[in-house]
Amino acid sequence: MGLMICLMGLFCAGIFIAMFVGLGDPAEWYDLHREPFSIDTRETNKITEEINRRMRERDPQAEPLPTLPVIVRNDPGGFDWEAFRLLLMNHAFIVGGLIAGVVGFRIMFTGTTVSFDKRRSLVEWKHTGIRRASSTDYELSQVGLVLHETVIRNPRGFDWHGFAASLVNKDNATIQLARSKKMEALRQYTDEFQTLTGIEVKEIGAEQTPAGDVLKAAPEE
């Protein structure tokens, strides 16, 4: 998801940057002064009518020239609000696209990682968020691997029912490591995980949650 947000944001910013640079001189975008002008088609229509009158005198069958609609406008000029709105919209999409690109790039590296130090019997639980990262060390006895039932809801079809293995610490933070339709496959996975890390494995029933008081905090000395 982070990669998609990053690419879409940069794509949006790139389009509007290309529009800003490619459609004329960029300096013209910042020229928000509208020159005064006036238009009155009545004078033009008078000239056209005079030409038609002379044409009819020479040739009664001649087709007359069409006249213009009556338009009378006197614009004193001043601040060009329309150009200002276009400039503001262009810059908003550029800045918004760049921000989305940065946020998407940051999301790509968010998440939780766990590393085990079996020699020191410590588990480093590191969480990286969008704004900051935090790291906490737990004793091996304060972290457990829990086998439990799980359901993945599907609003457009059948729900997925199966089993999952989740890593839980004493603060009830949870990471789901694996899931399978068969409990035997997960037991084999947890046996190998326990051999590598020395972590305790616990199996809970359907009425319990992986983070629901599975581990108790170690007593302080």
LODRENDREN-125519 format. One record per residue (C-alpha): residue in three letters; x, y, z. Coordinates in steps of 0.25 Angstrom, whole numbers, plus 5000, padded with zeros to 4 digits. Layout:
<atoms>
+-----+------+------+------+
| res |   c1 |   c2 |   c3 |
+-----+------+------+------+
| Ala |    X |    Y |    Z |
...
+-----+------+------+------+
</atoms>
This chain:
<atoms>
+-----+------+------+------+
| res |   c1 |   c2 |   c3 |
+-----+------+------+------+
| Met | 5000 | 5000 | 5000 |
| Gly | 5011 | 5009 | 5003 |
| Leu | 5018 | 5007 | 4990 |
| Met | 5004 | 5010 | 4983 |
| Ile | 5002 | 5023 | 4990 |
| Cys | 5016 | 5027 | 4987 |
| Leu | 5015 | 5024 | 4972 |
| Met | 5002 | 5031 | 4971 |
| Gly | 5006 | 5043 | 4979 |
| Leu | 5019 | 5045 | 4970 |
| Phe | 5011 | 5042 | 4957 |
| Cys | 5000 | 5053 | 4961 |
| Ala | 5011 | 5063 | 4965 |
| Gly | 5019 | 5060 | 4952 |
| Ile | 5007 | 5062 | 4943 |
| Phe | 5004 | 5076 | 4949 |
| Ile | 5019 | 5080 | 4949 |
| Ala | 5019 | 5076 | 4934 |
| Met | 5006 | 5084 | 4932 |
| Phe | 5013 | 5096 | 4939 |
| Val | 5025 | 5096 | 4931 |
| Gly | 5020 | 5091 | 4918 |
| Leu | 5008 | 5100 | 4916 |
| Gly | 5015 | 5113 | 4913 |
| Asp | 5026 | 5121 | 4921 |
| Pro | 5024 | 5118 | 4936 |
| Ala | 5026 | 5133 | 4939 |
| Glu | 5013 | 5135 | 4931 |
| Trp | 5006 | 5127 | 4942 |
| Tyr | 5010 | 5137 | 4952 |
| Asp | 5005 | 5149 | 4944 |
| Leu | 4992 | 5151 | 4951 |
| His | 4989 | 5165 | 4945 |
| Arg | 4978 | 5166 | 4935 |
| Glu | 4979 | 5177 | 4925 |
| Pro | 4967 | 5186 | 4923 |
| Phe | 4959 | 5184 | 4910 |
| Ser | 4946 | 5188 | 4904 |
| Ile | 4937 | 5182 | 4893 |
| Asp | 4925 | 5188 | 4886 |
| Thr | 4920 | 5180 | 4874 |
| Arg | 4909 | 5190 | 4871 |
| Glu | 4919 | 5199 | 4863 |
| Thr | 4924 | 5187 | 4855 |
| Asn | 4909 | 5183 | 4852 |
| Lys | 4907 | 5197 | 4847 |
| Ile | 4919 | 5196 | 4837 |
| Thr | 4914 | 5182 | 4833 |
| Glu | 4900 | 5188 | 4830 |
| Glu | 4906 | 5199 | 4822 |
| Ile | 4914 | 5189 | 4814 |
| Asn | 4901 | 5180 | 4812 |
| Arg | 4893 | 5193 | 4807 |
| Arg | 4904 | 5196 | 4797 |
| Met | 4904 | 5182 | 4792 |
| Arg | 4889 | 5182 | 4790 |
| Glu | 4890 | 5194 | 4782 |
| Arg | 4900 | 5188 | 4773 |
| Asp | 4894 | 5174 | 4773 |
| Pro | 4880 | 5172 | 4779 |
| Gln | 4882 | 5156 | 4779 |
| Ala | 4896 | 5158 | 4787 |
| Glu | 4896 | 5150 | 4800 |
| Pro | 4897 | 5159 | 4812 |
| Leu | 4909 | 5158 | 4822 |
| Pro | 4904 | 5153 | 4835 |
| Thr | 4904 | 5162 | 4847 |
| Leu | 4910 | 5159 | 4861 |
| Pro | 4902 | 5158 | 4874 |
| Val | 4901 | 5170 | 4882 |
| Ile | 4912 | 5170 | 4892 |
| Val | 4916 | 5182 | 4900 |
| Arg | 4926 | 5180 | 4911 |
| Asn | 4936 | 5189 | 4918 |
| Asp | 4946 | 5182 | 4927 |
| Pro | 4955 | 5191 | 4935 |
| Gly | 4965 | 5180 | 4938 |
| Gly | 4971 | 5177 | 4951 |
| Phe | 4974 | 5165 | 4959 |
| Asp | 4972 | 5152 | 4951 |
| Trp | 4964 | 5143 | 4960 |
| Glu | 4962 | 5132 | 4950 |
| Ala | 4977 | 5131 | 4947 |
| Phe | 4980 | 5131 | 4962 |
| Arg | 4970 | 5119 | 4965 |
| Leu | 4977 | 5111 | 4954 |
| Leu | 4991 | 5114 | 4960 |
| Leu | 4986 | 5111 | 4974 |
| Met | 4980 | 5098 | 4969 |
| Asn | 4993 | 5094 | 4961 |
| His | 5002 | 5096 | 4973 |
| Ala | 4992 | 5089 | 4982 |
| Phe | 4993 | 5077 | 4974 |
| Ile | 5008 | 5078 | 4973 |
| Val | 5010 | 5079 | 4988 |
| Gly | 4999 | 5069 | 4991 |
| Gly | 5006 | 5059 | 4982 |
| Leu | 5019 | 5061 | 4988 |
| Ile | 5014 | 5060 | 5002 |
| Ala | 5007 | 5047 | 4998 |
| Gly | 5020 | 5042 | 4991 |
| Val | 5027 | 5044 | 5004 |
| Val | 5016 | 5038 | 5013 |
| Gly | 5015 | 5026 | 5004 |
| Phe | 5031 | 5024 | 5005 |
| Arg | 5030 | 5025 | 5020 |
| Ile | 5019 | 5015 | 5020 |
| Met | 5027 | 5005 | 5013 |
| Phe | 5037 | 5004 | 5024 |
| Thr | 5026 | 5004 | 5036 |
| Gly | 5023 | 4992 | 5044 |
| Thr | 5028 | 4984 | 5055 |
| Thr | 5041 | 4975 | 5055 |
| Val | 5045 | 4965 | 5066 |
| Ser | 5059 | 4960 | 5068 |
| Phe | 5064 | 4949 | 5077 |
| Asp | 5077 | 4949 | 5085 |
| Lys | 5076 | 4935 | 5090 |
| Arg | 5090 | 4936 | 5097 |
| Arg | 5085 | 4948 | 5106 |
| Ser | 5071 | 4942 | 5106 |
| Leu | 5065 | 4956 | 5101 |
| Val | 5055 | 4959 | 5091 |
| Glu | 5056 | 4973 | 5084 |
| Trp | 5042 | 4978 | 5080 |
| Lys | 5044 | 4990 | 5070 |
| His | 5032 | 4997 | 5064 |
| Thr | 5034 | 5008 | 5053 |
| Gly | 5022 | 5017 | 5051 |
| Ile | 5020 | 5029 | 5041 |
| Arg | 5025 | 5039 | 5051 |
| Arg | 5035 | 5032 | 5060 |
| Ala | 5041 | 5018 | 5064 |
| Ser | 5041 | 5011 | 5078 |
| Ser | 5049 | 4999 | 5083 |
| Thr | 5047 | 4991 | 5095 |
| Asp | 5055 | 4979 | 5101 |
| Tyr | 5047 | 4968 | 5107 |
| Glu | 5052 | 4956 | 5114 |
| Leu | 5050 | 4943 | 5107 |
| Ser | 5040 | 4939 | 5118 |
| Gln | 5032 | 4951 | 5115 |
| Val | 5029 | 4947 | 5100 |
| Gly | 5021 | 4935 | 5096 |
| Leu | 5017 | 4929 | 5083 |
| Val | 5002 | 4926 | 5083 |
| Leu | 4994 | 4917 | 5074 |
| His | 4979 | 4921 | 5073 |
| Glu | 4967 | 4920 | 5063 |
| Thr | 4966 | 4932 | 5054 |
| Val | 4955 | 4937 | 5044 |
| Ile | 4958 | 4946 | 5032 |
| Arg | 4945 | 4954 | 5029 |
| Asn | 4941 | 4955 | 5014 |
| Pro | 4929 | 4964 | 5012 |
| Arg | 4927 | 4959 | 4998 |
| Gly | 4928 | 4944 | 5000 |
| Phe | 4931 | 4933 | 5010 |
| Asp | 4939 | 4936 | 5023 |
| Trp | 4953 | 4929 | 5024 |
| His | 4954 | 4920 | 5036 |
| Gly | 4967 | 4915 | 5041 |
| Phe | 4978 | 4915 | 5051 |
| Ala | 4989 | 4925 | 5053 |
| Ala | 5002 | 4926 | 5061 |
| Ser | 5004 | 4940 | 5068 |
| Leu | 5015 | 4946 | 5076 |
| Val | 5011 | 4953 | 5088 |
| Asn | 5019 | 4961 | 5098 |
| Lys | 5015 | 4964 | 5113 |
| Asp | 5009 | 4977 | 5109 |
| Asn | 4999 | 4969 | 5100 |
| Ala | 5005 | 4975 | 5087 |
| Thr | 5003 | 4964 | 5076 |
| Ile | 5009 | 4960 | 5063 |
| Gln | 5003 | 4949 | 5054 |
| Leu | 5014 | 4941 | 5048 |
| Ala | 5007 | 4930 | 5041 |
| Arg | 4993 | 4924 | 5038 |
| Ser | 4988 | 4911 | 5032 |
| Lys | 4976 | 4903 | 5030 |
| Lys | 4982 | 4891 | 5038 |
| Met | 4987 | 4892 | 5052 |
| Glu | 4997 | 4881 | 5050 |
| Ala | 5005 | 4890 | 5040 |
| Leu | 5005 | 4901 | 5050 |
| Arg | 5010 | 4892 | 5061 |
| Gln | 5022 | 4888 | 5052 |
| Tyr | 5025 | 4903 | 5050 |
| Thr | 5024 | 4906 | 5064 |
| Asp | 5033 | 4894 | 5068 |
| Glu | 5044 | 4899 | 5059 |
| Phe | 5042 | 4913 | 5064 |
| Gln | 5043 | 4909 | 5078 |
| Thr | 5056 | 4901 | 5075 |
| Leu | 5062 | 4913 | 5069 |
| Thr | 5058 | 4924 | 5079 |
| Gly | 5055 | 4916 | 5092 |
| Ile | 5042 | 4923 | 5093 |
| Glu | 5030 | 4917 | 5100 |
| Val | 5018 | 4912 | 5092 |
| Lys | 5004 | 4913 | 5097 |
| Glu | 4991 | 4908 | 5090 |
| Ile | 4978 | 4915 | 5094 |
| Gly | 4963 | 4912 | 5091 |
| Ala | 4954 | 4919 | 5081 |
| Glu | 4948 | 4927 | 5093 |
| Gln | 4961 | 4934 | 5096 |
| Thr | 4969 | 4945 | 5088 |
| Pro | 4984 | 4944 | 5086 |
| Ala | 4986 | 4957 | 5094 |
| Gly | 4976 | 4954 | 5105 |
| Asp | 4985 | 4952 | 5118 |
| Val | 4993 | 4941 | 5111 |
| Leu | 5006 | 4946 | 5118 |
| Lys | 5007 | 4952 | 5132 |
| Ala | 5018 | 4962 | 5134 |
| Ala | 5030 | 4957 | 5141 |
| Pro | 5032 | 4961 | 5155 |
| Glu | 5041 | 4973 | 5158 |
| Glu | 5053 | 4971 | 5167 |
+-----+------+------+------+
</atoms>
